[in-house]
Amino acid sequence: MTVMLQTSFQKSTRIKQSITVPLQFPKHRNSRPFAQRTRLLLLPPATPRPQLPFLYAPSRGSYTLNGKFQLSRLISTETQRTIRDTTYGGIKVYLVLTFATVCLFSVVVGVSQERLERTYPTPDGWRFFTRWAYRVAAALEDDEGKGSPPDWPQVGPAWRECLNRLEEIGKTDGQGLERMNASLELEDVPLWDATKKSEDWRRGYFEVVMGCGRAAEHLQGWFKDETRPGSRPVPADVIVGPSNLDPRPLPPEQGPAPREEHCKPVMEAPDVFYHRIINSKGFSRRQRLQAILALADFLDYQGNQWDAERYYRDGLDLASSAFSEPEKMVDRNLGVIKGEASAVSDNVLLASTALAVHYARNADTTQALPIFLSALRAIRECNSLRDSAVLALDSASTIPVKPRSWVDNMIDLVKDRPYPPAPPSGDEPLRASSESCLEATLLAYVGEILFATSKTNHDRVSGIAWTKDAADLAESKAGQISKEQARNKRLGSPQQRFLASRSHNDIEACQQCLETALTNLQTMLSQMTQKEVEPASQRESQTRSWFSWLSGNSRSEISPERWEEELADVNVRLEKFREERIHQMMTGQAGGGRAGLPRLR
């Protein structure tokens, strides 16, 4: 009995303990609440907790649906919001930066094109891209400040593109042009009747055609590969073909050499462009004369002397045709300006001087010297017979004008400038601003001819005297025109700006004449210091030449030591002049004229 009671007491004690002691689940270090959304829910470690698929994916196999991987199940709600905000922010920053870059690029391009427009103005009637092409071509050809000649393989296609736009019949630029019937000799030359176009349009077209002619002169023998559009033109000696069995290798960056059957010339012959002006309608006598002389210079350079002389004489006939009695103005056979000419025009002097240069280049000084002297005499005799209209234009710079304020300069930056007025026609008498420069040019020509053809020491001294007069006259005139140009720029009225631009070309012509005269004088003095003194008997037998009435007193008695002193002075003077020219080119103050003083050969 006692044993049964003891056993029952032990059982009741166990039941009591089991009721009072709470249930204890196994503890785990990574325990966390079910509803907490953290990044640890994405890839939880092995856990004895119950598997709840609607809260997280416990295994790799649950990331797929129908055998395809689902990336969205790996991205939580917070991650999606972060990615979305980051993407939208990046797109906004990209758009803002792109817009700012486009605006900045547009401003830079606009400012550069405005500067080019002020340097190379274009007619208002041209289209936007035609004006753009003209400015680009003119800037590429202008070698001022670059220190290297123009890159003609780029200049030529640029001028050609502008010309193609202007000759598009039926379009905005070519509307009003009419094709003319050409003769058999000019059947390959497109001739136009431009009388219905405005004067500004014709002047701009003339500049484009002359630019194409200059580029064609430098690109003779250059070809382009039609199978590679946009490729750089190449000379004929690098083309592979039957006519060139040993081609010169091209630089590696230009790719393989083109084949002969795939090439064609970059530009037409220069006469194709010049005859556009000579034989088309609507162009002035001055423009046609410039085209004739440009073609004659090219033919003279090519060695075709007979055709070159024919064109020079045609230019002289064209210039003298402006007068009622041209036979009283110029001797047609000799090209000499007659002494009874009442007033000589700019065109007549230009044509006669070009003919004389042609004779001098081909060593025919007996015909060149009388023409130079007649032109020089005509310049000195027609000072008092100038046309009143031209005098009024030249005296416009003496009219007092109020200087422009900074407000006017700011307004001028955003205001469109009108196209420059037309230059003189060349049929009126000489204008004062160009006479001295032309006179200095003629003096330099005469001095060079006299020294080169001299047989005695006296004649050589006369040539040196003429050359010194040319240098002194060109230097004084360049300084005078520079002062007038500075004043016109400071005043800034439209008429003053026109006079300043015209003076810009006059300064360049005078500077080129001065450099040529100083270079010739340096060569002459160097030869004089090396020559032996002539015997006294030969010096006593010398007489004054027939041209000494303009060259001054004879200097044949100067000792060699004096020649050395003068040579040292000329060397210093020439070095100083070239330093000033380099400074002007670096600062953009040099003139941009293309026409200079041709050297005789």
C-alpha positions in Angstrom: 0.0 0.0 0.0 2.8 2.3 0.9 4.5 1.6 -2.4 1.5 2.5 -4.4 1.0 5.8 -2.6 4.7 6.8 -3.3 4.4 6.0 -6.9 1.2 8.1 -7.4 2.8 11.0 -5.6 5.8 11.0 -8.0 3.5 11.1 -11.0 1.5 14.0 -9.7 4.7 15.9 -9.1 5.8 15.4 -12.7 2.4 16.5 -14.1 2.6 19.7 -11.9 6.1 20.5 -13.2 5.1 20.0 -16.8 2.2 22.3 -16.3 4.2 25.1 -14.6 7.3 25.1 -16.9 6.6 26.9 -20.2 7.4 25.5 -23.6 10.8 26.4 -24.9 11.6 26.4 -28.6 15.1 26.0 -29.9 17.0 29.4 -30.0 18.6 30.7 -33.3 21.0 33.5 -33.6 19.4 34.9 -36.9 15.9 35.1 -35.6 13.9 38.1 -37.0 10.2 39.1 -37.3 8.2 37.8 -40.3 6.9 41.2 -41.5 10.3 43.1 -41.4 11.3 44.1 -45.0 15.1 44.1 -45.1 17.7 43.2 -47.7 18.4 40.0 -45.7 15.1 38.6 -46.9 16.5 38.3 -50.4 19.1 35.7 -49.7 18.4 34.2 -46.2 20.7 31.5 -44.8 19.4 28.0 -43.8 17.0 28.4 -41.0 14.6 26.1 -39.1 11.8 28.6 -39.4 8.8 27.8 -41.5 9.1 28.4 -45.2 6.8 31.3 -46.4 7.0 31.7 -50.2 4.9 34.9 -50.2 7.6 36.7 -48.1 10.8 35.6 -49.8 12.2 33.2 -52.2 14.1 30.4 -50.3 15.8 28.7 -53.3 17.3 29.4 -56.7 14.7 27.4 -58.4 11.9 29.8 -57.3 13.5 32.7 -59.4 12.3 31.1 -62.6 8.9 30.9 -64.1 8.3 28.5 -67.0 12.0 28.0 -67.2 12.8 31.8 -67.6 14.8 33.8 -65.1 12.8 36.6 -63.5 15.1 39.5 -62.4 12.2 41.4 -60.9 11.9 38.9 -58.1 15.4 39.8 -57.0 14.6 43.6 -56.7 12.8 44.8 -53.7 10.4 47.8 -53.6 13.1 50.1 -52.2 15.6 49.1 -54.8 13.1 49.7 -57.6 12.4 53.2 -56.3 16.1 53.9 -56.0 16.8 52.7 -59.6 13.9 54.7 -60.9 15.0 57.9 -59.2 18.6 57.5 -60.3 17.6 56.8 -63.9 15.3 59.9 -64.1 18.0 62.0 -62.5 20.6 60.8 -64.9 18.4 61.5 -67.9 17.6 65.0 -66.6 21.3 65.8 -66.1 22.1 64.4 -69.6 19.4 66.5 -71.2 20.5 69.6 -69.4 24.2 69.1 -70.3 23.3 68.3 -73.9 21.1 71.5 -74.2 23.8 73.6 -72.6 26.5 72.1 -74.9 24.3 72.8 -78.0 23.6 76.3 -76.9 27.3 77.0 -76.2 28.3 75.5 -79.6 25.7 77.6 -81.4 27.0 80.7 -79.7 30.6 80.0 -80.6 29.6 79.1 -84.3 27.4 82.2 -84.5 30.1 84.6 -83.2 32.7 83.1 -85.5 30.4 83.3 -88.5 29.6 86.9 -87.6 33.3 87.8 -87.5 33.7 86.1 -90.9 30.7 88.0 -92.3 32.3 91.3 -91.3 35.6 90.3 -92.9 34.1 88.7 -96.0 30.7 90.3 -96.5 28.1 88.5 -98.6 25.1 89.8 -100.5 21.7 89.8 -98.7 19.9 88.0 -101.5 22.0 84.8 -101.1 20.7 81.8 -99.1 22.1 80.9 -95.7 24.2 78.0 -96.7 25.5 79.8 -99.8 26.7 82.6 -97.6 28.2 80.1 -95.3 30.1 78.4 -98.1 31.4 81.7 -99.4 32.7 82.7 -96.0 34.4 79.3 -95.5 36.1 79.4 -98.9 37.3 83.0 -98.5 38.7 82.2 -95.0 40.5 79.1 -96.3 42.1 81.0 -99.1 43.1 84.0 -97.0 46.6 83.2 -95.7 46.9 86.3 -93.6 48.4 85.5 -90.2 48.7 81.7 -90.9 52.4 81.7 -91.8 51.8 79.2 -94.6 50.2 79.3 -98.1 46.6 78.3 -98.5 45.6 74.6 -98.7 44.4 74.7 -102.3 43.0 71.1 -102.3 40.5 72.4 -99.7 40.1 75.9 -101.1 39.2 74.7 -104.6 36.2 72.4 -103.7 34.9 75.1 -101.2 34.8 77.7 -104.0 33.3 75.1 -106.4 30.5 74.3 -104.0 29.6 78.0 -103.6 29.6 78.4 -107.4 27.3 75.4 -107.8 24.8 76.9 -105.4 24.8 80.2 -107.3 24.2 78.6 -110.7 21.2 76.4 -109.6 18.7 77.6 -112.2 15.2 77.8 -110.7 16.4 77.9 -107.1 16.6 81.0 -104.9 20.2 81.9 -105.7 20.0 81.1 -109.4 16.5 82.4 -110.0 16.7 85.0 -112.9 19.8 83.5 -114.5 19.4 82.7 -118.2 21.8 80.4 -120.2 23.4 82.0 -123.2 24.4 80.3 -126.4 28.1 80.1 -126.6 30.3 79.9 -129.7 32.1 76.7 -130.8 35.3 77.9 -129.1 33.4 78.2 -125.8 31.0 75.4 -126.0 32.3 73.9 -122.8 31.9 77.2 -120.9 28.5 77.9 -119.3 27.7 81.6 -120.1 25.0 83.4 -118.3 22.8 86.5 -118.7 22.9 88.1 -115.2 21.3 91.4 -116.2 18.2 90.6 -114.1 20.2 90.0 -111.0 21.0 92.8 -108.5 24.3 94.6 -108.5 25.3 93.0 -105.2 24.5 89.5 -106.5 26.7 90.0 -109.6 29.6 91.4 -107.5 29.4 88.4 -105.1 29.2 86.0 -108.1 32.3 87.7 -109.6 34.3 87.1 -106.5 33.3 83.4 -106.4 34.2 82.9 -110.1 37.6 84.6 -109.6 38.2 82.5 -106.5 37.5 79.3 -108.6 39.9 80.6 -111.2 42.7 81.1 -108.7 42.1 77.7 -107.2 42.0 76.1 -110.7 45.4 77.6 -111.4 47.0 75.9 -108.4 45.1 72.6 -108.8 46.2 71.8 -112.4 47.2 68.2 -112.3 45.2 67.3 -109.2 42.6 64.6 -109.2 39.9 63.1 -106.9 38.8 59.6 -106.5 35.1 59.2 -107.4 34.8 55.9 -105.5 35.7 57.5 -102.2 33.5 60.6 -101.7 35.0 63.1 -99.4 38.5 61.9 -99.9 41.3 64.4 -100.3 42.5 65.3 -103.8 45.8 64.0 -104.8 48.4 65.0 -107.4 48.9 62.9 -110.6 52.2 61.4 -109.5 50.6 59.2 -106.8 47.8 57.7 -109.0 48.2 54.1 -110.0 47.7 53.5 -113.7 49.2 52.9 -117.1 50.4 56.5 -117.4 52.2 56.3 -114.1 54.1 53.1 -113.7 56.1 54.2 -110.7 53.6 56.2 -108.4 54.8 58.1 -105.4 53.6 56.5 -102.1 50.9 58.3 -100.2 51.0 59.0 -96.4 49.5 56.1 -94.4 46.7 58.2 -93.1 45.3 58.8 -96.6 44.7 55.2 -97.3 45.6 53.3 -100.6 46.5 55.2 -103.7 43.6 55.8 -106.1 43.5 54.1 -109.5 43.6 56.1 -112.8 40.2 54.8 -114.1 38.4 56.0 -110.9 39.9 59.6 -111.0 38.8 62.8 -112.6 40.2 66.4 -112.3 39.4 68.4 -109.2 38.7 71.6 -111.1 38.2 72.6 -114.6 40.8 74.6 -116.5 41.1 78.2 -115.3 39.9 79.7 -118.6 36.6 78.0 -118.1 36.0 80.2 -115.1 37.5 83.4 -116.5 35.4 83.2 -119.6 32.3 83.1 -117.5 33.0 86.8 -116.7 34.6 87.8 -120.0 31.7 86.6 -122.2 28.7 86.7 -119.9 26.3 89.7 -119.7 25.8 91.9 -116.7 29.3 92.5 -115.6 31.2 95.8 -115.5 34.1 96.8 -117.7 36.4 96.6 -114.6 35.3 93.1 -113.8 35.8 91.8 -117.3 39.2 93.5 -117.4 40.3 91.8 -114.2 39.2 88.4 -115.6 41.1 89.1 -118.9 44.3 90.0 -117.1 44.0 87.0 -114.8 43.7 84.7 -117.7 46.6 86.4 -119.5 48.8 86.1 -116.4 48.0 82.3 -116.3 48.8 81.8 -119.9 52.1 83.8 -119.5 53.0 81.6 -116.6 52.3 78.5 -118.7 54.7 79.8 -121.3 52.0 80.6 -123.9 53.4 84.0 -124.7 51.5 84.6 -127.9 48.0 84.0 -126.5 49.0 85.9 -123.3 50.0 89.0 -125.3 46.8 88.7 -127.3 44.7 88.8 -124.1 46.8 91.7 -122.7 46.1 93.7 -125.8 42.4 92.8 -125.6 42.4 94.1 -122.1 44.0 97.4 -123.2 41.4 97.7 -126.0 38.6 97.1 -123.5 39.9 99.7 -121.0 40.3 102.4 -123.7 36.9 101.7 -125.2 35.4 103.7 -122.4 36.5 106.9 -124.2 35.0 108.4 -127.3 38.3 108.5 -129.1 40.4 105.7 -127.8 43.1 106.2 -130.5 44.0 109.5 -128.8 44.5 107.7 -125.5 46.7 104.7 -126.2 48.9 103.6 -129.1 47.4 100.2 -130.0 50.6 98.8 -131.5 53.1 99.8 -128.8 50.8 100.0 -125.8 52.2 103.4 -124.9 49.9 106.0 -123.3 50.0 109.1 -125.6 51.2 112.4 -124.2 48.1 114.3 -125.5 45.8 112.2 -123.4 43.6 114.6 -121.3 43.0 112.2 -118.4 44.0 108.6 -117.9 41.7 106.1 -116.2 42.5 103.5 -113.7 41.6 100.7 -116.2 44.0 102.1 -118.9 46.9 102.3 -116.5 46.1 98.8 -115.2 46.0 97.3 -118.7 49.1 99.1 -120.0 51.2 98.3 -116.9 50.2 94.6 -117.2 51.3 94.6 -120.8 54.6 96.2 -119.9 55.2 93.6 -117.1 54.5 90.8 -119.7 57.2 92.3 -121.9 59.7 92.6 -119.0 59.1 89.1 -117.8 60.0 87.8 -121.2 63.2 89.9 -121.4 61.7 92.4 -123.9 62.7 95.5 -122.1 62.9 97.7 -125.2 59.1 97.5 -125.4 58.4 97.5 -121.6 60.4 100.5 -120.6 58.6 103.1 -122.9 55.2 101.8 -121.5 56.4 102.2 -117.9 57.7 105.7 -118.6 54.5 106.8 -120.4 52.4 105.5 -117.5 54.5 107.4 -115.0 54.3 110.6 -117.0 50.5 110.2 -117.2 50.2 109.8 -113.5 52.2 113.0 -112.8 50.3 115.0 -115.4 46.7 114.1 -114.4 46.8 115.2 -110.8 44.9 118.4 -111.6 42.4 116.7 -114.0 40.7 114.4 -111.5 37.0 113.9 -111.7 34.9 115.9 -109.2 32.9 112.9 -108.0 36.0 111.0 -107.1 37.4 114.1 -105.3 34.2 114.2 -103.3 34.6 110.6 -102.3 38.2 111.0 -101.3 37.6 114.1 -99.4 34.8 112.5 -97.3 37.4 111.5 -94.7 38.0 115.2 -94.0 34.4 115.8 -92.9 34.3 116.1 -89.1 32.2 113.2 -87.7 31.4 112.7 -84.0 33.3 109.7 -82.6 31.1 106.7 -81.8 30.3 105.9 -78.1 30.4 102.5 -76.5 26.6 102.3 -76.8 26.9 102.6 -80.6 29.6 100.0 -80.7 27.5 97.5 -78.7 24.5 98.2 -81.0 26.8 97.7 -84.0 27.7 94.2 -82.7 24.1 92.9 -83.1 23.1 95.0 -86.0 23.5 93.7 -89.6 25.9 95.6 -91.6 24.9 96.5 -95.2 26.8 95.1 -98.1 29.8 97.4 -99.0 29.1 99.9 -101.8 30.4 99.2 -105.2 34.0 100.2 -105.9 34.9 102.7 -108.6 34.3 101.5 -112.1 37.8 102.4 -113.2 36.7 104.6 -116.1 37.1 107.8 -114.1 40.5 109.5 -113.6 42.8 108.2 -111.0 41.9 108.7 -107.3 44.4 110.3 -105.1 44.7 107.4 -102.6 46.2 105.1 -105.3 48.3 107.4 -107.4 51.4 107.5 -105.2 51.4 103.7 -104.7 51.1 103.1 -108.4 53.8 105.7 -109.0 56.1 103.9 -106.6 55.3 100.6 -108.4 56.3 102.1 -111.7 59.5 103.6 -110.3 60.5 100.1 -108.9 59.8 98.5 -112.3 61.9 101.1 -114.2 64.7 100.9 -111.7 64.9 97.1 -111.9 64.9 97.2 -115.7 67.6 99.9 -115.9 69.9 98.1 -113.5 69.3 94.7 -115.1 70.0 95.9 -118.7 72.7 98.4 -117.9 76.2 98.1 -119.5 77.9 100.9 -117.7 78.3 101.9 -114.1 76.4 105.1 -114.7 73.2 103.2 -115.8 73.4 101.0 -112.8 73.6 104.0 -110.5 70.5 105.4 -112.3 68.6 102.2 -111.6 69.6 102.4 -108.0 68.3 106.0 -107.8 64.9 105.0 -109.3 64.6 102.1 -106.9 65.4 104.3 -103.8 62.8 106.8 -104.9 60.3 104.0 -105.2 61.0 102.7 -101.7 60.8 106.2 -100.1 57.6 107.0 -101.9 55.9 103.7 -101.0 57.0 104.1 -97.3 55.6 107.7 -97.0 52.4 106.8 -98.7 51.8 103.7 -96.5 52.2 105.9 -93.4 49.8 108.5 -94.7 47.1 105.9 -95.6 47.6 104.2 -92.2 46.7 107.5 -90.4 43.6 107.9 -92.6 42.5 104.3 -92.0 42.9 104.7 -88.2 40.8 107.9 -88.2 38.1 106.3 -90.4 37.9 103.2 -88.1 37.6 105.5 -85.0 34.7 107.5 -86.5 32.9 104.4 -87.7 30.2 105.7 -90.0 29.2 103.6 -93.0 31.1 105.8 -95.4 34.1 105.9 -93.1 34.1 102.1 -92.8 34.1 101.9 -96.6 37.0 104.2 -96.9 38.8 102.3 -94.1 38.4 99.0 -96.0 39.6 100.6 -99.2 42.6 102.0 -97.4 43.3 98.5 -96.1 44.1 97.3 -99.6 46.1 100.4 -100.5 48.3 99.8 -97.4 48.9 96.2 -98.4 49.8 97.3 -102.0 52.2 100.0 -100.7 53.8 97.5 -98.2 54.4 95.0 -101.0 55.9 97.6 -103.2 58.1 98.8 -100.4 59.3 95.2 -99.7 60.1 94.6 -103.4 61.9 97.9 -103.7 64.0 97.3 -100.6 64.8 93.7 -101.8 65.8 95.0 -105.2 67.9 97.7 -103.7 69.7 95.2 -101.4 70.6 93.1 -104.5 71.7 96.1 -106.5 74.0 97.4 -103.7 75.4 94.0 -103.1 76.4 93.7 -106.7 77.9 97.3 -106.7 80.1 96.5 -103.7 81.5 93.5 -105.6 82.2 95.2 -108.8 85.6 96.7 -109.5 85.9 100.5 -110.1 85.8 101.3 -113.8 88.8 102.9 -115.4 88.9 106.7 -115.4 88.9 106.9 -119.2 85.6 104.9 -119.3 84.0 107.1 -116.6 85.0 110.3 -118.5 83.5 109.0 -121.7 80.1 108.3 -120.1 77.3 110.7 -120.8 74.0 111.1 -119.1 71.2 108.8 -120.3 68.0 110.0 -122.0 66.0 109.0 -118.9 68.1 111.1 -116.4 65.5 113.8 -116.3 63.6 111.8 -113.7 66.4 109.9 -112.0 68.2 113.0 -110.5 72.0 113.7 -110.5 74.5 111.1 -111.4 76.1 109.2 -108.6 78.7 107.3 -110.6 81.6 108.8 -108.6 80.5 107.2 -105.3 83.3 105.0 -103.8 82.8 101.4 -102.9 83.0 102.2 -99.2 79.9 104.4 -99.7 78.0 101.5 -101.3 78.8 99.3 -98.4 77.5 101.9 -96.0 74.3 102.2 -98.0 74.0 98.4 -98.1 74.2 98.2 -94.3 71.5 100.9 -94.0 69.2 99.0 -96.4 69.8 95.7 -94.6 68.7 97.4 -91.3 65.7 99.0 -93.0 64.6 95.8 -94.6 65.0 93.8 -91.4 62.9 96.3 -89.4 60.2 96.3 -92.1 59.9 92.5 -92.0 59.7 92.5 -88.2 56.9 95.0 -88.4 55.1 92.9 -91.1 55.4 89.8 -88.9 54.0 91.7 -85.9 51.1 93.0 -88.1 50.4 89.4 -89.3 50.4 88.1 -85.7 48.1 90.8 -84.4 45.8 90.7 -87.5 46.6 94.3 -88.6 48.1 93.5 -92.0 46.2 94.1 -95.2 44.5 91.2 -96.9 44.9 92.2 -100.6 45.9 89.4 -102.9 47.3 91.6 -105.7 50.9 92.7 -105.3 53.9 93.8 -107.3 54.9 91.0 -109.7 58.6 90.2 -109.8 60.3 90.3 -113.1 62.2 87.3 -114.3 
